[in-house]
Amino acid sequence: MKHILIASTSTLHGGNYLDYLLDNLKTHFKNIDQIIFIPYARPSGITHDQYTNKVKAAFNSINKEIIGLHTFSNPKEALENAQGIFVGGGNTFVLTKALYKFDLIKTIQEKVKNGTPYLGTSAGSNICGLTIGTTNDMPIVYPPSFKALSFVPFNINPHYLDPIVDSKHMGETRETRIKEFHKFNTQPVIGLREGSWLEVNGENICLKGNLQARIFEHNQEPYEVDPNTYLNELK
Amino acid sequence: MKHILIASTSTLHGGNYLDYLLDNLKTHFKNIDQIIFIPYARPSGITHDQYTNKVKAAFNSINKEIIGLHTFSNPKEALENAQGIFVGGGNTFVLTKALYKFDLIKTIQEKVKNGTPYLGTSAGSNICGLTIGTTNDMPIVYPPSFKALSFVPFNINPHYLDPIVDSKHMGETRETRIKEFHKFNTQPVIGLREGSWLEVNGENICLKGNLQARIFEHNQEPYEVDPNTYLNELK
């Protein structure tokens, strides 16, 4: 049975790394001691070691051991043996390219299908959808495909941002961008605001956190859903 | 000799389509009557016809005829015979995919090298750089490559946006994104604010408009350049 936590962001404004999620992570990873951390997305280009150390510090407070996937000579084998998996945020293109390079997509899919708990934040959440086609990130490297882990039958837009009132900037709003996505793709997109996450348990997909999420379905007006809504029918 | 105008945006806040540029476009296209418009980027997903009609209206006021490239059965041949070329904004991935699909990259490069005046706005400017790796757009389709027209030996970031003071959003600022780009790429990036454009005449590249532009060079602190600065050495 799948156990997946898909968070819009790792960090809330004014908060520390992962702190708003720690209570839930205790439950999410309750049966395991050790989590493999995938640092490939490299936020701000920090090294795999720097990133892993930051994650270690946060998980130390809930007594979970973190090991960076980059420290294994055979990352595929390391993931096959993982008790739990955390994919952190950063750049979704860099992350996706690395997952393909090391041939890890199917490995992660199999593990998660078989019950290994998975946590994703930001870019690590983006890849939980069907494709990375609704990332906000800059395409700083060219991955061999935009196809992603497909844990859920729709796309994720993390860090969902409402239009900024009185903005004079002429770049597209997030809503406009997702509507453009739907001119070329038909799967739903969920705009997850910072502080929201999805909990996937088996076939159940539930919106968590205190905020509404914005749902974009093909050829429909976008709409809001409340926390604790189940999204099992969204596809 | 190359004659290229690379504009950050087609439209200023509160203005009409292209109006802030029209005087310059009169000069830019002074020797020709007819311009082929490439509508492939489809802003907000509008049709090629809708987009072309909008462009026709703007160019009508300076007595230039606009023909949409989509109206030709052989777009490659149409471009080979073009007097002038305008590539409009929208989604850079959609635009790039279409240019590769119809095998137009080399055709446009050859034409422009031989003196056909080119105008790009937004996505149409993005593709003037070495790659589309510094676009702000959502990757809603998968192009066969991120390599672009390479009219200038650096990358363009149109709609350049300074960090928003007091923002509580945790998504990356534009500057952070471009710095991440430089963890994986070495070419300079020019952040063109809305209202700025580059004029390329032969080997001369000059910043135009009333605003400074922000230059990001690999392993250097970003810096500002003033209007009318020549960027011939930037590579």
Interface residues (C-beta under 8 A of the other chain):
Chain A: T9 T11 L12 H13 G14 R42 P43 S44 G45 G90 N91 F93 V94 I132 G133 T134 T135 N136 D137 M138 P139 I140 V141 Y142 S145 F146 H159 L161 I164 K168 H169 M170 G171 E172 T176 R177 I178 K179 E180 F181 H182 K183 F184 N185 E194
Chain B: T9 T11 L12 H13 G14 R42 P43 S44 G45 G90 N91 F93 V94 I132 G133 T134 T135 N136 D137 M138 P139 I140 V141 Y142 S145 F146 H159 L161 I164 K168 H169 M170 G171 E172 T176 R177 I178 K179 E180 F181 H182 K183 F184 N185 E194
